[in-house]
Amino acid sequence: RWQETNDSVRVEDHGRVRLLTIDRPDALNAMNNTVFAGIGDALAAARTAEATAVVVITGTGRAFSAGQDLAEMQAGLAVDGEHQFPRMLEQLTSFNKPLIAAVNGLAIGIGMTMLAHCDLVFMAADARLKTPFPQLGLAPEAGSSYTFIQRMGWQNAAYTLMSGRWFSAAQYHEMG
């Protein structure tokens, strides 16, 4: 079994399955530039890895991802160099192999919007999801105003993005 780690994303190969684990449990796996880079790098490597047939992404602890690390956002980019969100999003949108999300708990903001770029999404029965954009005065991210419509229909997408309320795994299962 092969394994690689950056500071916040673990990458392990289990046969032909590559597992990406967001590993910031103390921050509920909030995504900072290091996480964006780790996911982008891991997807780019998996794209060309002949031994990898499928990629599964999950989180450590009680959250898939609490979304953008707001402390890093407020402080400005906390690392030197280019922000890695656009690269991670490009890797998600153009990934050429099956991409599966295993949502083990909370999924908020980008932790939720990235799910629409996955081929399959499995959720724990107690998973809870939310797009907090209305409360924060932000526009939806990661193309979610388009991808959510494709995945769950216009009315469910509008309700999800405009209400900013919590939804359960069962509710999203009913929405498709």
Backbone as ProteinMPNN parsed JSONL, in Angstrom:
{"seq_chain_A": "RWQETNDSVRVEDHGRVRLLTIDRPDALNAMNNTVFAGIGDALAAARTAEATAVVVITGTGRAFSAGQDLAEMQAGLAVDGEHQFPRMLEQLTSFNKPLIAAVNGLAIGIGMTMLAHCDLVFMAADARLKTPFPQLGLAPEAGSSYTFIQRMGWQNAAYTLMSGRWFSAAQYHEMG", "coords_chain_A": {"N_chain_A": [[0.847, -1.174, 0.0], [0.668, 2.116, -0.978], [1.542, 5.338, 0.274], [1.181, 8.82, 0.767], [1.688, 12.078, 2.11], [0.659, 15.426, 2.551], [0.717, 18.349, 4.586], [-1.97, 18.341, 5.262], [-3.539, 16.594, 3.762], [-3.985, 13.217, 3.269], [-2.808, 10.629, 1.201], [-3.506, 7.526, -0.053], [-2.958, 4.365, -1.547], [-4.994, 1.666, -2.224], [-4.865, -1.1, -3.601], [-6.341, -0.697, -6.696], [-7.662, 1.553, -5.946], [-7.494, 4.879, -5.061], [-7.249, 6.666, -2.158], [-8.124, 9.731, -0.856], [-7.715, 11.664, 1.931], [-8.895, 14.259, 3.765], [-7.225, 15.806, 6.297], [-7.543, 17.426, 8.784], [-8.72, 17.344, 11.427], [-9.077, 18.83, 13.818], [-9.848, 21.277, 12.9], [-12.217, 20.711, 11.758], [-11.733, 19.765, 9.225], [-11.548, 22.011, 7.607], [-10.918, 23.821, 4.636], [-7.869, 24.986, 3.619], [-5.177, 26.729, 1.944], [-3.219, 24.767, 1.796], [-4.703, 22.391, 1.871], [-6.218, 22.683, -0.484], [-4.09, 22.594, -2.333], [-3.105, 20.014, -1.785], [-5.282, 18.333, -2.525], [-5.562, 19.078, -5.226], [-2.992, 18.36, -6.244], [-3.019, 15.59, -5.702], [-5.178, 14.671, -7.269], [-4.25, 15.372, -9.816], [-2.019, 13.693, -10.0], [-3.275, 11.191, -9.813], [-4.731, 11.174, -12.142], [-2.96, 10.448, -14.181], [-1.912, 8.103, -13.272], [-1.564, 4.876, -14.035], [-2.151, 2.625, -12.51], [-4.186, 3.431, -10.882], [-7.61, 3.274, -10.661], [-9.894, 4.457, -9.642], [-10.873, 7.222, -7.565], [-11.359, 8.037, -4.205], [-12.642, 10.404, -1.999], [-12.523, 11.662, 1.284], [-13.052, 12.665, 4.726], [-11.305, 13.196, 7.854], [-12.329, 12.282, 11.112], [-15.21, 13.935, 12.492], [-16.198, 15.402, 10.388], [-16.65, 15.896, 6.894], [-15.85, 18.187, 5.427], [-15.621, 21.411, 6.741], [-15.731, 23.495, 5.037], [-14.377, 26.504, 3.564], [-11.443, 27.634, 5.183], [-12.008, 29.974, 7.363], [-10.476, 31.549, 9.068], [-7.983, 31.64, 7.798], [-8.82, 32.886, 5.457], [-9.666, 35.379, 6.42], [-7.279, 36.393, 7.419], [-5.884, 36.772, 5.142], [-4.091, 35.322, 2.4], [-2.416, 32.72, 3.777], [-0.091, 31.515, 3.116], [2.93, 31.53, 1.198], [2.983, 32.362, -2.269], [0.84, 31.257, -4.975], [-2.734, 31.153, -4.821], [-4.383, 28.086, -4.327], [-6.966, 27.201, -4.81], [-8.28, 27.641, -7.418], [-6.803, 25.822, -9.042], [-7.317, 23.354, -7.775], [-10.085, 23.213, -8.221], [-10.14, 23.121, -11.018], [-8.937, 20.628, -11.414], [-10.878, 18.982, -10.21], [-13.122, 19.444, -11.912], [-12.291, 18.504, -14.368], [-11.5, 15.918, -14.023], [-10.622, 12.659, -15.026], [-11.335, 10.09, -14.295], [-13.41, 7.814, -12.376], [-14.769, 9.54, -9.61], [-15.35, 9.499, -6.273], [-17.168, 10.563, -3.465], [-17.014, 10.186, 0.002], [-18.906, 11.05, 2.365], [-18.514, 11.72, 5.565], [-19.587, 13.168, 7.628], [-20.168, 16.47, 8.672], [-20.632, 18.756, 5.959], [-19.872, 21.644, 4.557], [-20.221, 24.686, 2.724], [-17.575, 24.87, 0.442], [-16.986, 22.273, 1.035], [-19.367, 21.079, 0.556], [-20.173, 22.017, -2.013], [-18.27, 20.966, -3.724], [-19.05, 18.363, -3.987], [-20.866, 18.066, -6.052], [-19.277, 17.742, -8.237], [-18.454, 15.192, -8.179], [-18.684, 11.767, -9.193], [-20.104, 9.822, -7.818], [-21.748, 10.038, -4.67], [-21.557, 9.136, -1.411], [-23.128, 9.143, 1.704], [-22.859, 9.373, 5.233], [-25.416, 8.325, 7.491], [-25.931, 10.259, 9.418], [-24.919, 12.564, 8.327], [-24.673, 16.064, 7.712], [-25.433, 18.891, 5.757], [-24.646, 22.081, 4.267], [-24.995, 25.205, 2.605], [-23.57, 28.135, 3.202], [-23.791, 30.598, 1.965], [-25.805, 32.719, 1.6], [-26.043, 33.82, 4.215], [-23.503, 34.789, 4.584], [-23.256, 36.671, 2.663], [-22.235, 35.993, 0.166], [-21.581, 34.886, -3.189], [-22.584, 31.761, -4.683], [-20.127, 29.13, -4.897], [-17.616, 27.358, -6.842], [-18.944, 26.668, -9.169], [-21.45, 25.868, -8.39], [-24.0, 26.969, -8.714], [-24.688, 26.131, -11.179], [-23.973, 23.352, -11.31], [-25.463, 22.189, -9.228], [-28.08, 22.417, -10.158], [-27.984, 20.629, -12.278], [-27.647, 18.254, -10.882], [-29.725, 18.084, -8.937], [-32.009, 19.328, -9.818], [-33.805, 22.378, -10.653], [-35.472, 23.707, -8.637], [-34.808, 22.444, -6.175], [-32.068, 23.003, -6.136], [-32.094, 25.828, -6.092], [-33.411, 26.25, -3.642], [-31.586, 25.047, -1.877], [-29.269, 26.669, -2.268], [-30.2, 29.275, -1.771], [-31.47, 29.289, 0.691], [-29.664, 28.61, 2.688], [-29.858, 26.81, 4.753], [-29.578, 23.933, 6.987], [-29.307, 20.625, 5.753], [-30.178, 17.175, 5.676], [-28.586, 13.978, 5.061], [-30.53, 12.18, 4.203], [-32.502, 13.926, 3.209], [-31.156, 15.034, 0.988], [-30.799, 12.723, -0.461], [-33.426, 12.191, -1.207], [-33.756, 14.384, -2.892], [-32.201, 13.704, -4.974]], "CA_chain_A": [[0.0, 0.0, 0.0], [1.442, 3.339, -1.109], [0.962, 6.453, 1.017], [1.866, 10.112, 0.703], [0.966, 13.042, 2.932], [1.126, 16.784, 2.754], [0.351, 18.677, 5.963], [-3.404, 18.284, 5.522], [-4.225, 15.609, 2.924], [-3.313, 11.919, 3.163], [-3.086, 9.912, -0.045], [-3.163, 6.119, 0.101], [-3.435, 3.458, -2.578], [-5.486, 0.37, -1.789], [-5.067, -1.725, -4.9], [-6.598, 0.294, -7.755], [-8.414, 2.662, -5.355], [-6.691, 5.904, -4.386], [-8.023, 7.317, -1.113], [-7.671, 11.05, -0.412], [-8.349, 11.974, 3.212], [-8.621, 15.584, 4.324], [-6.781, 15.443, 7.644], [-7.463, 18.559, 9.711], [-9.909, 17.124, 12.256], [-9.253, 19.889, 14.814], [-10.508, 22.394, 12.208], [-13.32, 20.079, 11.021], [-11.25, 19.612, 7.857], [-11.704, 23.25, 6.835], [-9.951, 23.842, 3.539], [-6.958, 26.116, 3.467], [-4.395, 26.609, 0.718], [-2.522, 23.486, 1.821], [-5.671, 21.363, 1.489], [-6.481, 22.858, -1.916], [-2.915, 22.089, -3.051], [-3.038, 18.565, -1.618], [-6.306, 17.7, -3.358], [-5.188, 19.324, -6.628], [-1.834, 17.52, -6.572], [-3.397, 14.169, -5.678], [-6.0, 14.389, -8.448], [-3.382, 15.447, -10.994], [-1.209, 12.471, -10.022], [-4.165, 10.049, -10.07], [-5.156, 11.265, -13.544], [-1.997, 9.768, -15.053], [-1.449, 6.86, -12.642], [-2.234, 3.743, -14.678], [-2.591, 1.673, -11.492], [-5.35, 3.987, -10.188], [-8.842, 3.188, -11.444], [-10.933, 5.277, -9.021], [-10.426, 8.014, -6.424], [-12.353, 8.293, -3.16], [-12.234, 11.497, -1.113], [-13.256, 11.676, 2.545], [-12.454, 13.495, 5.765], [-10.971, 12.567, 9.127], [-13.114, 12.75, 12.246], [-16.659, 14.077, 12.383], [-16.57, 16.263, 9.265], [-16.049, 15.766, 5.569], [-15.144, 19.469, 5.415], [-16.383, 22.573, 7.199], [-15.638, 24.54, 4.025], [-13.198, 27.378, 3.537], [-10.872, 28.029, 6.469], [-12.315, 31.407, 7.459], [-9.364, 32.235, 9.721], [-7.004, 31.919, 6.752], [-9.415, 33.857, 4.546], [-9.66, 36.69, 7.073], [-5.894, 36.841, 7.574], [-5.256, 36.846, 3.827], [-3.464, 34.052, 2.062], [-1.471, 32.439, 4.854], [1.109, 30.867, 2.598], [3.533, 32.227, 0.067], [2.654, 31.796, -3.565], [-0.456, 31.371, -5.608], [-3.84, 30.451, -4.176], [-4.543, 26.79, -4.977], [-8.372, 26.851, -5.057], [-8.594, 27.466, -8.848], [-6.188, 24.598, -9.551], [-8.076, 22.223, -7.257], [-11.371, 23.187, -8.914], [-9.889, 22.652, -12.386], [-8.712, 19.181, -11.327], [-12.18, 18.359, -9.953], [-14.037, 19.542, -13.05], [-11.783, 17.804, -15.547], [-10.952, 14.619, -13.639], [-10.98, 11.706, -16.075], [-11.618, 8.776, -13.728], [-14.489, 7.936, -11.392], [-14.455, 10.254, -8.373], [-16.38, 9.173, -5.287], [-17.06, 11.234, -2.168], [-17.538, 9.47, 1.161], [-19.183, 12.151, 3.295], [-18.55, 11.083, 6.871], [-20.144, 14.061, 8.646], [-20.508, 17.804, 8.181], [-20.114, 19.248, 4.68], [-20.321, 23.034, 4.519], [-19.555, 25.502, 1.712], [-16.841, 24.101, -0.567], [-17.119, 20.874, 1.422], [-20.596, 20.595, -0.07], [-20.268, 22.325, -3.442], [-17.389, 20.083, -4.497], [-19.712, 17.066, -4.162], [-21.541, 18.032, -7.356], [-18.276, 17.382, -9.242], [-18.143, 13.776, -7.998], [-19.537, 10.837, -9.928], [-20.964, 9.209, -6.8], [-21.601, 10.595, -3.327], [-22.107, 8.322, -0.342], [-23.167, 9.951, 2.918], [-23.245, 8.749, 6.495], [-26.812, 8.626, 7.813], [-26.012, 11.471, 10.233], [-24.263, 13.697, 7.645], [-25.459, 17.297, 7.58], [-24.821, 19.712, 4.72], [-25.135, 23.461, 4.264], [-24.301, 26.24, 1.835], [-23.784, 29.321, 4.035], [-23.539, 31.796, 1.162], [-26.698, 33.858, 1.87], [-25.716, 34.421, 5.503], [-22.197, 35.445, 4.487], [-23.29, 37.657, 1.588], [-21.343, 35.517, -0.887], [-22.161, 34.142, -4.307], [-22.213, 30.342, -4.651], [-18.788, 28.868, -5.428], [-17.272, 26.092, -7.501], [-19.912, 26.381, -10.212], [-22.598, 25.185, -7.793], [-25.274, 27.474, -9.24], [-24.929, 25.323, -12.372], [-23.883, 21.909, -11.062], [-26.561, 21.739, -8.373], [-29.255, 22.27, -11.017], [-27.787, 19.381, -13.02], [-27.714, 17.11, -9.973], [-30.932, 17.96, -8.113], [-33.118, 20.094, -10.37], [-33.796, 23.824, -10.412], [-36.069, 24.143, -7.376], [-33.989, 21.968, -5.059], [-30.815, 23.768, -6.154], [-32.382, 27.188, -5.633], [-33.703, 26.198, -2.212], [-30.323, 24.767, -1.197], [-28.335, 27.797, -2.342], [-30.775, 30.531, -1.279], [-31.933, 29.203, 2.082], [-28.539, 28.522, 3.609], [-30.228, 25.989, 5.906], [-29.007, 22.604, 7.107], [-30.026, 19.517, 5.137], [-29.668, 15.864, 6.07], [-28.269, 13.049, 3.971], [-31.807, 11.635, 3.714], [-33.164, 14.949, 2.388], [-30.476, 15.114, -0.296], [-31.097, 11.495, -1.183], [-34.751, 12.419, -1.823], [-33.599, 15.388, -3.943], [-31.445, 13.132, -6.076]], "C_chain_A": [[0.892, 1.237, 0.0], [0.761, 4.453, -0.336], [1.842, 7.682, 0.87], [1.044, 11.089, 1.524], [1.55, 14.426, 2.716], [0.644, 17.124, 4.158], [-1.117, 18.418, 6.278], [-4.184, 17.274, 4.69], [-3.381, 14.339, 2.868], [-3.741, 11.253, 1.868], [-2.593, 8.484, 0.135], [-3.715, 5.34, -1.081], [-3.785, 2.13, -1.934], [-5.836, -0.389, -3.058], [-5.257, -0.632, -5.941], [-7.402, 1.497, -7.262], [-7.452, 3.615, -4.66], [-7.613, 6.648, -3.423], [-7.359, 8.633, -0.731], [-8.432, 11.379, 0.867], [-7.928, 13.359, 3.662], [-8.382, 15.361, 5.809], [-6.48, 16.669, 8.5], [-8.631, 18.449, 10.693], [-10.144, 18.21, 13.301], [-9.942, 21.113, 14.233], [-11.707, 21.897, 11.406], [-13.005, 19.994, 9.527], [-11.543, 20.832, 6.979], [-10.578, 23.319, 5.817], [-9.169, 25.143, 3.521], [-6.137, 25.878, 2.201], [-3.648, 25.278, 0.645], [-3.454, 22.345, 1.414], [-5.974, 21.463, -0.001], [-5.326, 22.294, -2.745], [-2.849, 20.569, -2.967], [-4.054, 17.832, -2.483], [-5.959, 17.87, -4.836], [-4.033, 18.45, -7.071], [-2.217, 16.053, -6.658], [-4.259, 13.802, -6.884], [-5.169, 14.419, -9.725], [-2.532, 14.177, -11.11], [-2.063, 11.251, -10.358], [-4.605, 10.004, -11.525], [-4.245, 10.436, -14.45], [-1.48, 8.449, -14.481], [-2.225, 5.678, -13.227], [-2.783, 2.746, -13.665], [-3.837, 2.154, -10.74], [-6.557, 3.967, -11.106], [-9.915, 4.139, -10.932], [-10.327, 6.044, -7.844], [-11.608, 8.233, -5.495], [-11.804, 9.406, -2.283], [-13.138, 11.506, 0.107], [-12.556, 12.608, 3.524], [-12.167, 12.681, 7.005], [-11.879, 13.125, 10.212], [-14.584, 12.909, 11.915], [-17.114, 14.977, 11.243], [-15.906, 15.793, 7.983], [-15.21, 17.021, 5.362], [-16.094, 20.578, 5.837], [-16.261, 23.743, 6.233], [-14.341, 25.315, 4.103], [-12.741, 27.691, 4.956], [-11.021, 29.541, 6.594], [-11.216, 32.186, 8.155], [-8.292, 32.586, 8.697], [-7.535, 32.978, 5.799], [-9.353, 35.264, 5.137], [-8.249, 37.252, 7.176], [-5.222, 37.106, 6.229], [-4.592, 35.508, 3.573], [-2.307, 33.792, 3.017], [-0.216, 31.723, 4.391], [1.657, 31.711, 1.46], [3.063, 31.577, -1.219], [1.203, 31.978, -3.95], [-1.533, 30.607, -4.835], [-4.17, 29.205, -4.988], [-5.996, 26.388, -5.247], [-8.674, 26.697, -6.544], [-8.011, 26.183, -9.434], [-6.94, 23.372, -9.058], [-9.407, 22.096, -7.993], [-11.2, 22.696, -10.347], [-9.665, 21.145, -12.391], [-10.026, 18.434, -11.07], [-13.038, 18.32, -11.212], [-13.574, 18.745, -14.258], [-11.264, 16.406, -15.242], [-11.506, 13.533, -14.549], [-11.222, 10.277, -15.59], [-12.775, 8.923, -12.747], [-13.994, 8.579, -10.096], [-15.631, 10.065, -7.427], [-16.109, 9.966, -4.016], [-17.693, 10.343, -1.118], [-17.698, 10.509, 2.264], [-19.469, 11.55, 4.668], [-19.164, 11.954, 7.959], [-20.524, 15.38, 8.015], [-19.875, 18.093, 6.831], [-20.719, 20.636, 4.479], [-19.558, 23.759, 3.418], [-18.878, 24.643, 0.665], [-16.854, 22.608, -0.227], [-18.385, 20.251, 0.86], [-20.593, 20.831, -1.575], [-19.367, 21.436, -4.283], [-18.043, 18.733, -4.769], [-20.402, 16.948, -5.509], [-20.578, 17.687, -8.486], [-17.891, 15.905, -9.154], [-19.141, 12.928, -8.773], [-20.532, 10.139, -9.012], [-20.691, 9.885, -5.466], [-22.313, 9.661, -2.36], [-22.036, 9.153, 0.931], [-23.514, 9.083, 4.124], [-24.675, 9.177, 6.813], [-26.948, 9.919, 8.613], [-25.296, 12.675, 9.599], [-25.228, 14.872, 7.566], [-24.695, 18.227, 6.652], [-25.462, 21.096, 4.694], [-24.306, 24.306, 3.31], [-24.564, 27.565, 2.551], [-23.691, 30.652, 3.274], [-24.491, 32.952, 1.462], [-26.349, 34.581, 3.173], [-24.403, 35.197, 5.466], [-22.164, 36.526, 3.409], [-22.382, 37.292, 0.429], [-22.136, 34.85, -1.998], [-21.755, 32.675, -4.174], [-20.883, 30.106, -5.382], [-18.741, 27.566, -6.209], [-18.298, 25.685, -8.55], [-21.206, 25.782, -9.701], [-23.941, 25.718, -8.278], [-25.637, 26.777, -10.553], [-24.985, 23.83, -12.031], [-25.004, 21.396, -10.182], [-27.84, 21.541, -9.191], [-29.171, 20.951, -11.776], [-28.009, 18.158, -12.137], [-29.073, 16.951, -9.294], [-32.132, 18.742, -8.619], [-33.108, 21.538, -9.889], [-34.309, 24.191, -9.019], [-35.268, 23.672, -6.166], [-32.666, 22.722, -4.987], [-31.036, 25.174, -5.628], [-32.631, 27.206, -4.13], [-32.428, 25.967, -1.404], [-29.439, 26.012, -1.13], [-28.883, 29.078, -1.729], [-31.209, 30.482, 0.177], [-30.786, 29.217, 3.071], [-28.842, 27.663, 4.83], [-29.502, 24.652, 5.883], [-29.915, 21.59, 6.425], [-29.381, 18.225, 5.602], [-29.313, 15.043, 4.831], [-29.558, 12.504, 3.368], [-32.53, 12.653, 2.83], [-32.494, 15.065, 1.017], [-30.659, 13.845, -1.118], [-32.447, 11.632, -1.897], [-34.667, 13.412, -2.981], [-32.827, 14.858, -5.147], [-29.971, 13.429, -6.001]], "O_chain_A": [[1.759, 1.391, 0.86], [-0.467, 4.512, -0.291], [3.07, 7.598, 0.85], [-0.174, 10.941, 1.624], [2.768, 14.601, 2.697], [0.192, 16.224, 4.866], [-1.477, 18.286, 7.448], [-5.386, 17.114, 4.898], [-2.215, 14.372, 2.474], [-4.91, 11.312, 1.488], [-1.421, 8.252, 0.434], [-4.813, 5.623, -1.561], [-2.988, 1.544, -1.201], [-6.97, -0.327, -3.535], [-4.422, 0.266, -6.056], [-7.781, 2.36, -8.053], [-6.69, 3.213, -3.781], [-8.638, 7.193, -3.833], [-6.194, 8.664, -0.335], [-9.662, 11.371, 0.878], [-6.748, 13.609, 3.91], [-9.228, 14.797, 6.502], [-5.339, 16.92, 8.885], [-9.447, 19.366, 10.782], [-11.293, 18.489, 13.643], [-10.547, 21.898, 14.963], [-12.165, 22.573, 10.484], [-13.889, 20.131, 8.681], [-11.757, 20.708, 5.773], [-9.443, 22.932, 6.091], [-9.727, 26.236, 3.422], [-6.388, 24.92, 1.47], [-3.465, 24.724, -0.439], [-3.043, 21.434, 0.694], [-5.986, 20.453, -0.704], [-5.55, 21.601, -3.737], [-2.568, 19.905, -3.965], [-3.726, 16.822, -3.105], [-6.051, 16.918, -5.61], [-4.078, 17.861, -8.15], [-1.795, 15.349, -7.575], [-4.084, 12.729, -7.46], [-5.359, 13.589, -10.614], [-2.351, 13.652, -12.208], [-1.626, 10.375, -11.103], [-4.825, 8.928, -12.081], [-4.721, 9.794, -15.386], [-0.699, 7.754, -15.13], [-3.41, 5.506, -12.94], [-3.785, 2.084, -13.938], [-4.474, 1.37, -10.037], [-6.544, 4.559, -12.185], [-10.762, 4.585, -11.707], [-9.385, 5.574, -7.206], [-12.709, 8.568, -5.931], [-10.645, 9.366, -1.869], [-14.356, 11.377, -0.007], [-11.574, 13.262, 3.174], [-12.723, 11.598, 7.187], [-12.164, 14.322, 10.224], [-15.146, 12.121, 11.154], [-18.301, 15.285, 11.142], [-14.756, 15.352, 7.984], [-14.001, 16.936, 5.146], [-17.222, 20.671, 5.352], [-16.644, 24.864, 6.567], [-13.34, 24.84, 4.64], [-13.56, 27.978, 5.829], [-10.252, 30.297, 6.002], [-11.03, 33.37, 7.871], [-7.75, 33.692, 8.716], [-6.795, 33.868, 5.379], [-9.026, 36.223, 4.438], [-8.049, 38.458, 7.035], [-4.102, 37.615, 6.189], [-4.546, 34.655, 4.46], [-1.339, 34.552, 3.06], [0.631, 31.366, 5.209], [0.94, 32.5, 0.844], [2.777, 30.38, -1.253], [0.455, 32.742, -3.339], [-1.27, 29.548, -4.267], [-4.23, 29.268, -6.216], [-6.238, 25.343, -5.85], [-9.282, 25.695, -6.921], [-8.664, 25.525, -10.243], [-7.18, 22.443, -9.83], [-9.813, 20.99, -8.351], [-12.03, 21.933, -10.84], [-10.155, 20.454, -13.285], [-10.258, 17.373, -11.649], [-13.614, 17.284, -11.543], [-14.393, 18.352, -15.089], [-10.654, 15.772, -16.103], [-12.707, 13.486, -14.814], [-11.303, 9.355, -16.401], [-13.091, 10.037, -12.328], [-12.948, 8.213, -9.56], [-16.764, 10.428, -7.744], [-14.974, 10.038, -3.546], [-18.782, 9.807, -1.323], [-16.757, 10.809, 2.999], [-20.521, 10.953, 4.898], [-19.253, 11.521, 9.108], [-21.133, 15.412, 6.945], [-18.727, 17.726, 6.582], [-21.922, 20.778, 4.26], [-18.379, 23.483, 3.196], [-19.516, 23.783, 0.059], [-16.743, 21.772, -1.123], [-18.468, 19.033, 0.705], [-20.968, 19.941, -2.338], [-19.674, 21.178, -5.447], [-17.634, 18.028, -5.691], [-20.514, 15.85, -6.053], [-21.021, 17.37, -9.59], [-17.097, 15.42, -9.96], [-20.289, 13.321, -8.978], [-21.675, 9.896, -9.4], [-19.557, 10.258, -5.165], [-23.515, 9.426, -2.475], [-21.02, 9.788, 1.213], [-24.35, 8.183, 4.044], [-25.093, 10.274, 6.442], [-27.963, 10.606, 8.506], [-25.091, 13.691, 10.263], [-26.433, 14.7, 7.379], [-23.473, 18.343, 6.738], [-26.63, 21.273, 5.04], [-23.089, 24.153, 3.212], [-25.687, 28.067, 2.505], [-23.53, 31.708, 3.886], [-24.029, 34.087, 1.572], [-26.358, 35.811, 3.225], [-24.213, 36.146, 6.226], [-21.159, 37.219, 3.256], [-21.819, 38.171, -0.223], [-23.222, 34.317, -1.772], [-20.701, 32.373, -3.614], [-20.563, 30.791, -6.354], [-19.694, 26.788, -6.228], [-18.502, 24.496, -8.795], [-21.987, 25.241, -10.484], [-24.931, 24.987, -8.254], [-26.789, 26.838, -10.984], [-25.924, 23.133, -12.413], [-25.458, 20.267, -10.369], [-28.596, 20.602, -8.942], [-30.166, 20.237, -11.905], [-28.51, 17.137, -12.607], [-29.535, 15.829, -9.091], [-33.157, 18.818, -7.941], [-32.498, 21.878, -8.874], [-33.633, 24.919, -8.292], [-35.072, 24.439, -5.223], [-32.194, 23.045, -3.896], [-30.257, 25.663, -4.81], [-32.122, 28.077, -3.424], [-32.212, 26.608, -0.376], [-28.926, 26.364, -0.068], [-28.113, 29.891, -1.217], [-31.305, 31.521, 0.831], [-30.909, 29.766, 4.166], [-28.154, 27.775, 5.844], [-28.887, 24.285, 4.882], [-31.139, 21.684, 6.508], [-28.185, 18.184, 5.888], [-29.694, 15.379, 3.71], [-29.666, 12.38, 2.148], [-33.11, 12.282, 1.809], [-33.178, 15.18, 0.0], [-30.669, 13.9, -2.348], [-32.587, 11.234, -3.054], [-35.421, 13.298, -3.948], [-32.802, 15.484, -6.207], [-29.211, 13.004, -6.872]]}, "name": "protein", "num_of_chains": 1, "seq": "RWQETNDSVRVEDHGRVRLLTIDRPDALNAMNNTVFAGIGDALAAARTAEATAVVVITGTGRAFSAGQDLAEMQAGLAVDGEHQFPRMLEQLTSFNKPLIAAVNGLAIGIGMTMLAHCDLVFMAADARLKTPFPQLGLAPEAGSSYTFIQRMGWQNAAYTLMSGRWFSAAQYHEMG"}
